Amino acid sequence: MADTKDWTWVLEQRCPDCGYEAGDLARDQIGATTRRVAARFERHLGRDDARDRPAPDVWSVLEYGCHLRDVGRIFGARLTLLLDEDAPQFANWDQDETAVVDRYDRQDPAVVAVELVASLGGLADGYDAVLPDQWARKGYRSNGSIFTVESLGRYMVHDLVHHAWDIDPEDPI
């Protein structure tokens, strides 16, 4: 997920890699889809090879799991800001730097599985509780990109589904 203004393609077309169409996701399915991805990752984090990278430049299941755990935390905080403040600006998040600084590759897959289910579950609960008049609330990235509660949720779900595809393209969400 590059932090650029041109992110809207995610909602306008099928992803050329994973094939997911986030724009077709009903907003009342954001929470349920988030939980399905969490359950899949919990299962995959229990694999004996969860720490193994399939190629030197491709993250392991563990590293993707750490990333999605952090997506749950970051996007949960962003959702809270959108619901609690008028036109909040989101703090920058350098995902690649976080992976290195937090040593994603050295974390315990069992612990990450618990943390991932908790963070994505909390995020899913947050989306399940959004009221009808809150879906259009707006927030901003530092680069000027505008997100609504709804577009942030669909964007986030694409990230989750895409990374589930990254670890196992034969196991659809």
PyMOL commands that place a pseudoatom at each C-alpha (Angstrom):
pseudoatom trace, name=CA, resn=MET, resi=1, chain=A, elem=C, hetatm=0, pos=[0.000, 0.000, 0.000]
pseudoatom trace, name=CA, resn=ALA, resi=2, chain=A, elem=C, hetatm=0, pos=[1.877, 3.017, -1.179]
pseudoatom trace, name=CA, resn=ASP, resi=3, chain=A, elem=C, hetatm=0, pos=[0.988, 6.231, 0.592]
pseudoatom trace, name=CA, resn=THR, resi=4, chain=A, elem=C, hetatm=0, pos=[-0.029, 8.160, -2.500]
pseudoatom trace, name=CA, resn=LYS, resi=5, chain=A, elem=C, hetatm=0, pos=[-3.064, 10.126, -3.591]
pseudoatom trace, name=CA, resn=ASP, resi=6, chain=A, elem=C, hetatm=0, pos=[-3.763, 7.575, -6.317]
pseudoatom trace, name=CA, resn=TRP, resi=7, chain=A, elem=C, hetatm=0, pos=[-5.210, 4.835, -4.112]
pseudoatom trace, name=CA, resn=THR, resi=8, chain=A, elem=C, hetatm=0, pos=[-8.749, 4.952, -5.451]
pseudoatom trace, name=CA, resn=TRP, resi=9, chain=A, elem=C, hetatm=0, pos=[-8.068, 2.316, -8.132]
pseudoatom trace, name=CA, resn=VAL, resi=10, chain=A, elem=C, hetatm=0, pos=[-8.492, -0.222, -5.315]
pseudoatom trace, name=CA, resn=LEU, resi=11, chain=A, elem=C, hetatm=0, pos=[-12.187, 0.687, -5.146]
pseudoatom trace, name=CA, resn=GLU, resi=12, chain=A, elem=C, hetatm=0, pos=[-12.722, 1.117, -8.875]
pseudoatom trace, name=CA, resn=GLN, resi=13, chain=A, elem=C, hetatm=0, pos=[-11.379, -2.078, -10.402]
pseudoatom trace, name=CA, resn=ARG, resi=14, chain=A, elem=C, hetatm=0, pos=[-10.419, -5.673, -9.765]
pseudoatom trace, name=CA, resn=CYS, resi=15, chain=A, elem=C, hetatm=0, pos=[-6.916, -6.003, -8.296]
pseudoatom trace, name=CA, resn=PRO, resi=16, chain=A, elem=C, hetatm=0, pos=[-4.668, -7.262, -11.102]
pseudoatom trace, name=CA, resn=ASP, resi=17, chain=A, elem=C, hetatm=0, pos=[-2.790, -9.497, -8.660]
pseudoatom trace, name=CA, resn=CYS, resi=18, chain=A, elem=C, hetatm=0, pos=[-5.228, -11.023, -6.160]
pseudoatom trace, name=CA, resn=GLY, resi=19, chain=A, elem=C, hetatm=0, pos=[-8.385, -10.460, -8.219]
pseudoatom trace, name=CA, resn=TYR, resi=20, chain=A, elem=C, hetatm=0, pos=[-10.334, -8.914, -5.349]
pseudoatom trace, name=CA, resn=GLU, resi=21, chain=A, elem=C, hetatm=0, pos=[-12.919, -6.207, -6.097]
pseudoatom trace, name=CA, resn=ALA, resi=22, chain=A, elem=C, hetatm=0, pos=[-13.052, -4.048, -2.975]
pseudoatom trace, name=CA, resn=GLY, resi=23, chain=A, elem=C, hetatm=0, pos=[-15.537, -1.673, -4.559]
pseudoatom trace, name=CA, resn=ASP, resi=24, chain=A, elem=C, hetatm=0, pos=[-18.101, -4.482, -4.657]
pseudoatom trace, name=CA, resn=LEU, resi=25, chain=A, elem=C, hetatm=0, pos=[-17.817, -5.171, -0.931]
pseudoatom trace, name=CA, resn=ALA, resi=26, chain=A, elem=C, hetatm=0, pos=[-20.987, -4.185, 0.908]
pseudoatom trace, name=CA, resn=ARG, resi=27, chain=A, elem=C, hetatm=0, pos=[-20.078, -1.967, 3.819]
pseudoatom trace, name=CA, resn=ASP, resi=28, chain=A, elem=C, hetatm=0, pos=[-21.949, -4.219, 6.222]
pseudoatom trace, name=CA, resn=GLN, resi=29, chain=A, elem=C, hetatm=0, pos=[-19.526, -7.012, 5.222]
pseudoatom trace, name=CA, resn=ILE, resi=30, chain=A, elem=C, hetatm=0, pos=[-16.322, -5.180, 6.183]
pseudoatom trace, name=CA, resn=GLY, resi=31, chain=A, elem=C, hetatm=0, pos=[-16.334, -6.668, 9.682]
pseudoatom trace, name=CA, resn=ALA, resi=32, chain=A, elem=C, hetatm=0, pos=[-17.205, -10.208, 8.583]
pseudoatom trace, name=CA, resn=THR, resi=33, chain=A, elem=C, hetatm=0, pos=[-14.563, -10.231, 5.843]
pseudoatom trace, name=CA, resn=THR, resi=34, chain=A, elem=C, hetatm=0, pos=[-11.957, -8.904, 8.278]
pseudoatom trace, name=CA, resn=ARG, resi=35, chain=A, elem=C, hetatm=0, pos=[-12.764, -11.767, 10.657]
pseudoatom trace, name=CA, resn=ARG, resi=36, chain=A, elem=C, hetatm=0, pos=[-12.472, -14.357, 7.863]
pseudoatom trace, name=CA, resn=VAL, resi=37, chain=A, elem=C, hetatm=0, pos=[-8.996, -13.092, 6.986]
pseudoatom trace, name=CA, resn=ALA, resi=38, chain=A, elem=C, hetatm=0, pos=[-7.999, -13.138, 10.661]
pseudoatom trace, name=CA, resn=ALA, resi=39, chain=A, elem=C, hetatm=0, pos=[-9.146, -16.759, 10.984]
pseudoatom trace, name=CA, resn=ARG, resi=40, chain=A, elem=C, hetatm=0, pos=[-7.189, -17.737, 7.892]
pseudoatom trace, name=CA, resn=PHE, resi=41, chain=A, elem=C, hetatm=0, pos=[-4.016, -16.086, 9.153]
pseudoatom trace, name=CA, resn=GLU, resi=42, chain=A, elem=C, hetatm=0, pos=[-4.436, -17.631, 12.584]
pseudoatom trace, name=CA, resn=ARG, resi=43, chain=A, elem=C, hetatm=0, pos=[-4.518, -21.041, 10.896]
pseudoatom trace, name=CA, resn=HIS, resi=44, chain=A, elem=C, hetatm=0, pos=[-1.508, -20.298, 8.671]
pseudoatom trace, name=CA, resn=LEU, resi=45, chain=A, elem=C, hetatm=0, pos=[0.540, -18.916, 11.560]
pseudoatom trace, name=CA, resn=GLY, resi=46, chain=A, elem=C, hetatm=0, pos=[0.327, -22.393, 13.100]
pseudoatom trace, name=CA, resn=ARG, resi=47, chain=A, elem=C, hetatm=0, pos=[2.183, -23.945, 10.170]
pseudoatom trace, name=CA, resn=ASP, resi=48, chain=A, elem=C, hetatm=0, pos=[5.654, -25.383, 10.781]
pseudoatom trace, name=CA, resn=ASP, resi=49, chain=A, elem=C, hetatm=0, pos=[7.021, -23.206, 7.963]
pseudoatom trace, name=CA, resn=ALA, resi=50, chain=A, elem=C, hetatm=0, pos=[5.397, -19.931, 9.111]
pseudoatom trace, name=CA, resn=ARG, resi=51, chain=A, elem=C, hetatm=0, pos=[8.836, -18.336, 9.590]
pseudoatom trace, name=CA, resn=ASP, resi=52, chain=A, elem=C, hetatm=0, pos=[10.167, -19.411, 6.179]
pseudoatom trace, name=CA, resn=ARG, resi=53, chain=A, elem=C, hetatm=0, pos=[10.295, -16.975, 3.308]
pseudoatom trace, name=CA, resn=PRO, resi=54, chain=A, elem=C, hetatm=0, pos=[9.274, -18.533, -0.004]
pseudoatom trace, name=CA, resn=ALA, resi=55, chain=A, elem=C, hetatm=0, pos=[11.879, -16.280, -1.696]
pseudoatom trace, name=CA, resn=PRO, resi=56, chain=A, elem=C, hetatm=0, pos=[14.430, -13.838, -0.285]
pseudoatom trace, name=CA, resn=ASP, resi=57, chain=A, elem=C, hetatm=0, pos=[12.334, -10.816, -1.274]
pseudoatom trace, name=CA, resn=VAL, resi=58, chain=A, elem=C, hetatm=0, pos=[8.939, -12.249, -0.222]
pseudoatom trace, name=CA, resn=TRP, resi=59, chain=A, elem=C, hetatm=0, pos=[7.668, -12.066, 3.337]
pseudoatom trace, name=CA, resn=SER, resi=60, chain=A, elem=C, hetatm=0, pos=[6.989, -15.187, 5.340]
pseudoatom trace, name=CA, resn=VAL, resi=61, chain=A, elem=C, hetatm=0, pos=[3.540, -15.992, 6.732]
pseudoatom trace, name=CA, resn=LEU, resi=62, chain=A, elem=C, hetatm=0, pos=[4.852, -14.671, 10.056]
pseudoatom trace, name=CA, resn=GLU, resi=63, chain=A, elem=C, hetatm=0, pos=[5.912, -11.330, 8.556]
pseudoatom trace, name=CA, resn=TYR, resi=64, chain=A, elem=C, hetatm=0, pos=[2.589, -10.929, 6.756]
pseudoatom trace, name=CA, resn=GLY, resi=65, chain=A, elem=C, hetatm=0, pos=[0.833, -11.843, 10.008]
pseudoatom trace, name=CA, resn=CYS, resi=66, chain=A, elem=C, hetatm=0, pos=[2.743, -9.150, 11.901]
pseudoatom trace, name=CA, resn=HIS, resi=67, chain=A, elem=C, hetatm=0, pos=[1.831, -6.647, 9.199]
pseudoatom trace, name=CA, resn=LEU, resi=68, chain=A, elem=C, hetatm=0, pos=[-1.873, -7.518, 9.358]
pseudoatom trace, name=CA, resn=ARG, resi=69, chain=A, elem=C, hetatm=0, pos=[-1.816, -7.359, 13.147]
pseudoatom trace, name=CA, resn=ASP, resi=70, chain=A, elem=C, hetatm=0, pos=[-0.441, -3.844, 12.802]
pseudoatom trace, name=CA, resn=VAL, resi=71, chain=A, elem=C, hetatm=0, pos=[-2.977, -3.002, 10.082]
pseudoatom trace, name=CA, resn=GLY, resi=72, chain=A, elem=C, hetatm=0, pos=[-5.646, -3.888, 12.635]
pseudoatom trace, name=CA, resn=ARG, resi=73, chain=A, elem=C, hetatm=0, pos=[-4.072, -1.561, 15.172]
pseudoatom trace, name=CA, resn=ILE, resi=74, chain=A, elem=C, hetatm=0, pos=[-3.413, 1.354, 12.798]
pseudoatom trace, name=CA, resn=PHE, resi=75, chain=A, elem=C, hetatm=0, pos=[-6.718, 1.199, 10.958]
pseudoatom trace, name=CA, resn=GLY, resi=76, chain=A, elem=C, hetatm=0, pos=[-8.565, 0.692, 14.235]
pseudoatom trace, name=CA, resn=ALA, resi=77, chain=A, elem=C, hetatm=0, pos=[-7.029, 3.933, 15.474]
pseudoatom trace, name=CA, resn=ARG, resi=78, chain=A, elem=C, hetatm=0, pos=[-7.900, 5.647, 12.188]
pseudoatom trace, name=CA, resn=LEU, resi=79, chain=A, elem=C, hetatm=0, pos=[-11.494, 4.449, 12.402]
pseudoatom trace, name=CA, resn=THR, resi=80, chain=A, elem=C, hetatm=0, pos=[-11.739, 5.805, 15.943]
pseudoatom trace, name=CA, resn=LEU, resi=81, chain=A, elem=C, hetatm=0, pos=[-10.392, 9.175, 14.777]
pseudoatom trace, name=CA, resn=LEU, resi=82, chain=A, elem=C, hetatm=0, pos=[-12.903, 9.293, 11.939]
pseudoatom trace, name=CA, resn=LEU, resi=83, chain=A, elem=C, hetatm=0, pos=[-15.777, 8.570, 14.287]
pseudoatom trace, name=CA, resn=ASP, resi=84, chain=A, elem=C, hetatm=0, pos=[-14.640, 10.853, 17.125]
pseudoatom trace, name=CA, resn=GLU, resi=85, chain=A, elem=C, hetatm=0, pos=[-13.173, 13.889, 15.358]
pseudoatom trace, name=CA, resn=ASP, resi=86, chain=A, elem=C, hetatm=0, pos=[-14.125, 16.148, 12.488]
pseudoatom trace, name=CA, resn=ALA, resi=87, chain=A, elem=C, hetatm=0, pos=[-11.768, 15.805, 9.519]
pseudoatom trace, name=CA, resn=PRO, resi=88, chain=A, elem=C, hetatm=0, pos=[-8.832, 14.185, 11.357]
pseudoatom trace, name=CA, resn=GLN, resi=89, chain=A, elem=C, hetatm=0, pos=[-5.410, 13.826, 9.782]
pseudoatom trace, name=CA, resn=PHE, resi=90, chain=A, elem=C, hetatm=0, pos=[-3.875, 10.378, 10.067]
pseudoatom trace, name=CA, resn=ALA, resi=91, chain=A, elem=C, hetatm=0, pos=[-0.336, 9.960, 11.340]
pseudoatom trace, name=CA, resn=ASN, resi=92, chain=A, elem=C, hetatm=0, pos=[2.086, 8.598, 8.776]
pseudoatom trace, name=CA, resn=TRP, resi=93, chain=A, elem=C, hetatm=0, pos=[2.914, 4.899, 8.969]
pseudoatom trace, name=CA, resn=ASP, resi=94, chain=A, elem=C, hetatm=0, pos=[5.994, 3.550, 7.231]
pseudoatom trace, name=CA, resn=GLN, resi=95, chain=A, elem=C, hetatm=0, pos=[5.114, -0.113, 6.980]
pseudoatom trace, name=CA, resn=ASP, resi=96, chain=A, elem=C, hetatm=0, pos=[8.510, -1.212, 5.700]
pseudoatom trace, name=CA, resn=GLU, resi=97, chain=A, elem=C, hetatm=0, pos=[10.322, 0.583, 8.499]
pseudoatom trace, name=CA, resn=THR, resi=98, chain=A, elem=C, hetatm=0, pos=[7.974, -0.958, 11.061]
pseudoatom trace, name=CA, resn=ALA, resi=99, chain=A, elem=C, hetatm=0, pos=[8.754, -4.451, 9.730]
pseudoatom trace, name=CA, resn=VAL, resi=100, chain=A, elem=C, hetatm=0, pos=[12.480, -3.870, 10.214]
pseudoatom trace, name=CA, resn=VAL, resi=101, chain=A, elem=C, hetatm=0, pos=[12.390, -1.975, 13.525]
pseudoatom trace, name=CA, resn=ASP, resi=102, chain=A, elem=C, hetatm=0, pos=[9.896, -4.378, 15.120]
pseudoatom trace, name=CA, resn=ARG, resi=103, chain=A, elem=C, hetatm=0, pos=[11.776, -7.415, 13.740]
pseudoatom trace, name=CA, resn=TYR, resi=104, chain=A, elem=C, hetatm=0, pos=[8.746, -9.081, 12.235]
pseudoatom trace, name=CA, resn=ASP, resi=105, chain=A, elem=C, hetatm=0, pos=[10.961, -12.016, 11.261]
pseudoatom trace, name=CA, resn=ARG, resi=106, chain=A, elem=C, hetatm=0, pos=[11.912, -12.737, 14.890]
pseudoatom trace, name=CA, resn=GLN, resi=107, chain=A, elem=C, hetatm=0, pos=[8.479, -12.664, 16.501]
pseudoatom trace, name=CA, resn=ASP, resi=108, chain=A, elem=C, hetatm=0, pos=[6.694, -15.727, 17.857]
pseudoatom trace, name=CA, resn=PRO, resi=109, chain=A, elem=C, hetatm=0, pos=[4.019, -16.956, 15.401]
pseudoatom trace, name=CA, resn=ALA, resi=110, chain=A, elem=C, hetatm=0, pos=[1.760, -18.170, 18.242]
pseudoatom trace, name=CA, resn=VAL, resi=111, chain=A, elem=C, hetatm=0, pos=[1.852, -14.771, 19.945]
pseudoatom trace, name=CA, resn=VAL, resi=112, chain=A, elem=C, hetatm=0, pos=[1.329, -12.969, 16.640]
pseudoatom trace, name=CA, resn=ALA, resi=113, chain=A, elem=C, hetatm=0, pos=[-1.701, -15.170, 15.917]
pseudoatom trace, name=CA, resn=VAL, resi=114, chain=A, elem=C, hetatm=0, pos=[-3.345, -14.123, 19.193]
pseudoatom trace, name=CA, resn=GLU, resi=115, chain=A, elem=C, hetatm=0, pos=[-2.475, -10.450, 18.650]
pseudoatom trace, name=CA, resn=LEU, resi=116, chain=A, elem=C, hetatm=0, pos=[-3.679, -10.540, 15.024]
pseudoatom trace, name=CA, resn=VAL, resi=117, chain=A, elem=C, hetatm=0, pos=[-7.045, -12.052, 15.941]
pseudoatom trace, name=CA, resn=ALA, resi=118, chain=A, elem=C, hetatm=0, pos=[-7.450, -9.457, 18.709]
pseudoatom trace, name=CA, resn=SER, resi=119, chain=A, elem=C, hetatm=0, pos=[-6.496, -6.435, 16.590]
pseudoatom trace, name=CA, resn=LEU, resi=120, chain=A, elem=C, hetatm=0, pos=[-8.478, -7.446, 13.513]
pseudoatom trace, name=CA, resn=GLY, resi=121, chain=A, elem=C, hetatm=0, pos=[-11.383, -8.569, 15.690]
pseudoatom trace, name=CA, resn=GLY, resi=122, chain=A, elem=C, hetatm=0, pos=[-11.460, -5.160, 17.372]
pseudoatom trace, name=CA, resn=LEU, resi=123, chain=A, elem=C, hetatm=0, pos=[-11.331, -3.457, 13.991]
pseudoatom trace, name=CA, resn=ALA, resi=124, chain=A, elem=C, hetatm=0, pos=[-14.150, -5.675, 12.707]
pseudoatom trace, name=CA, resn=ASP, resi=125, chain=A, elem=C, hetatm=0, pos=[-16.217, -4.863, 15.794]
pseudoatom trace, name=CA, resn=GLY, resi=126, chain=A, elem=C, hetatm=0, pos=[-15.594, -1.172, 15.156]
pseudoatom trace, name=CA, resn=TYR, resi=127, chain=A, elem=C, hetatm=0, pos=[-16.896, -1.468, 11.605]
pseudoatom trace, name=CA, resn=ASP, resi=128, chain=A, elem=C, hetatm=0, pos=[-19.907, -3.487, 12.735]
pseudoatom trace, name=CA, resn=ALA, resi=129, chain=A, elem=C, hetatm=0, pos=[-20.832, -0.623, 15.081]
pseudoatom trace, name=CA, resn=VAL, resi=130, chain=A, elem=C, hetatm=0, pos=[-20.676, 2.183, 12.483]
pseudoatom trace, name=CA, resn=LEU, resi=131, chain=A, elem=C, hetatm=0, pos=[-23.989, 4.027, 12.340]
pseudoatom trace, name=CA, resn=PRO, resi=132, chain=A, elem=C, hetatm=0, pos=[-25.656, 4.870, 9.012]
pseudoatom trace, name=CA, resn=ASP, resi=133, chain=A, elem=C, hetatm=0, pos=[-24.845, 8.579, 9.279]
pseudoatom trace, name=CA, resn=GLN, resi=134, chain=A, elem=C, hetatm=0, pos=[-21.143, 7.898, 10.021]
pseudoatom trace, name=CA, resn=TRP, resi=135, chain=A, elem=C, hetatm=0, pos=[-20.087, 6.119, 6.805]
pseudoatom trace, name=CA, resn=ALA, resi=136, chain=A, elem=C, hetatm=0, pos=[-19.359, 9.373, 4.945]
pseudoatom trace, name=CA, resn=ARG, resi=137, chain=A, elem=C, hetatm=0, pos=[-17.218, 10.971, 7.705]
pseudoatom trace, name=CA, resn=LYS, resi=138, chain=A, elem=C, hetatm=0, pos=[-13.896, 12.121, 6.218]
pseudoatom trace, name=CA, resn=GLY, resi=139, chain=A, elem=C, hetatm=0, pos=[-10.277, 11.984, 7.290]
pseudoatom trace, name=CA, resn=TYR, resi=140, chain=A, elem=C, hetatm=0, pos=[-7.008, 12.851, 5.576]
pseudoatom trace, name=CA, resn=ARG, resi=141, chain=A, elem=C, hetatm=0, pos=[-3.558, 11.450, 5.052]
pseudoatom trace, name=CA, resn=SER, resi=142, chain=A, elem=C, hetatm=0, pos=[-0.689, 13.879, 5.277]
pseudoatom trace, name=CA, resn=ASN, resi=143, chain=A, elem=C, hetatm=0, pos=[-0.388, 13.800, 1.476]
pseudoatom trace, name=CA, resn=GLY, resi=144, chain=A, elem=C, hetatm=0, pos=[-3.948, 15.066, 1.088]
pseudoatom trace, name=CA, resn=SER, resi=145, chain=A, elem=C, hetatm=0, pos=[-5.650, 11.756, 0.289]
pseudoatom trace, name=CA, resn=ILE, resi=146, chain=A, elem=C, hetatm=0, pos=[-9.220, 11.776, 1.527]
pseudoatom trace, name=CA, resn=PHE, resi=147, chain=A, elem=C, hetatm=0, pos=[-10.816, 8.704, 3.076]
pseudoatom trace, name=CA, resn=THR, resi=148, chain=A, elem=C, hetatm=0, pos=[-14.302, 8.175, 4.395]
pseudoatom trace, name=CA, resn=VAL, resi=149, chain=A, elem=C, hetatm=0, pos=[-15.172, 5.572, 6.994]
pseudoatom trace, name=CA, resn=GLU, resi=150, chain=A, elem=C, hetatm=0, pos=[-16.517, 3.440, 4.138]
pseudoatom trace, name=CA, resn=SER, resi=151, chain=A, elem=C, hetatm=0, pos=[-13.622, 3.880, 1.705]
pseudoatom trace, name=CA, resn=LEU, resi=152, chain=A, elem=C, hetatm=0, pos=[-11.060, 3.292, 4.463]
pseudoatom trace, name=CA, resn=GLY, resi=153, chain=A, elem=C, hetatm=0, pos=[-12.790, 0.024, 5.322]
pseudoatom trace, name=CA, resn=ARG, resi=154, chain=A, elem=C, hetatm=0, pos=[-12.898, -1.215, 1.746]
pseudoatom trace, name=CA, resn=TYR, resi=155, chain=A, elem=C, hetatm=0, pos=[-9.288, -0.144, 1.175]
pseudoatom trace, name=CA, resn=MET, resi=156, chain=A, elem=C, hetatm=0, pos=[-8.227, -1.963, 4.342]
pseudoatom trace, name=CA, resn=VAL, resi=157, chain=A, elem=C, hetatm=0, pos=[-10.125, -5.129, 3.417]
pseudoatom trace, name=CA, resn=HIS, resi=158, chain=A, elem=C, hetatm=0, pos=[-8.355, -5.205, 0.051]
pseudoatom trace, name=CA, resn=ASP, resi=159, chain=A, elem=C, hetatm=0, pos=[-5.025, -5.091, 1.889]
pseudoatom trace, name=CA, resn=LEU, resi=160, chain=A, elem=C, hetatm=0, pos=[-6.071, -7.982, 4.126]
pseudoatom trace, name=CA, resn=VAL, resi=161, chain=A, elem=C, hetatm=0, pos=[-7.454, -10.102, 1.286]
pseudoatom trace, name=CA, resn=HIS, resi=162, chain=A, elem=C, hetatm=0, pos=[-4.441, -9.325, -0.898]
pseudoatom trace, name=CA, resn=HIS, resi=163, chain=A, elem=C, hetatm=0, pos=[-2.024, -10.543, 1.759]
pseudoatom trace, name=CA, resn=ALA, resi=164, chain=A, elem=C, hetatm=0, pos=[-4.120, -13.651, 2.378]
pseudoatom trace, name=CA, resn=TRP, resi=165, chain=A, elem=C, hetatm=0, pos=[-3.735, -14.290, -1.363]
pseudoatom trace, name=CA, resn=ASP, resi=166, chain=A, elem=C, hetatm=0, pos=[0.010, -13.627, -1.046]
pseudoatom trace, name=CA, resn=ILE, resi=167, chain=A, elem=C, hetatm=0, pos=[0.388, -16.488, 1.425]
pseudoatom trace, name=CA, resn=ASP, resi=168, chain=A, elem=C, hetatm=0, pos=[-1.985, -18.924, -0.274]
pseudoatom trace, name=CA, resn=PRO, resi=169, chain=A, elem=C, hetatm=0, pos=[-3.558, -18.019, -3.622]
pseudoatom trace, name=CA, resn=GLU, resi=170, chain=A, elem=C, hetatm=0, pos=[-5.396, -21.367, -3.668]
pseudoatom trace, name=CA, resn=ASP, resi=171, chain=A, elem=C, hetatm=0, pos=[-7.354, -20.617, -0.455]
pseudoatom trace, name=CA, resn=PRO, resi=172, chain=A, elem=C, hetatm=0, pos=[-9.865, -17.879, -1.390]
pseudoatom trace, name=CA, resn=ILE, resi=173, chain=A, elem=C, hetatm=0, pos=[-11.546, -15.638, 1.186]
for i in range(1, 173): cmd.bond("trace and resi %d" % i, "trace and resi %d" % (i + 1))
show_as sticks, trace
zoom trace
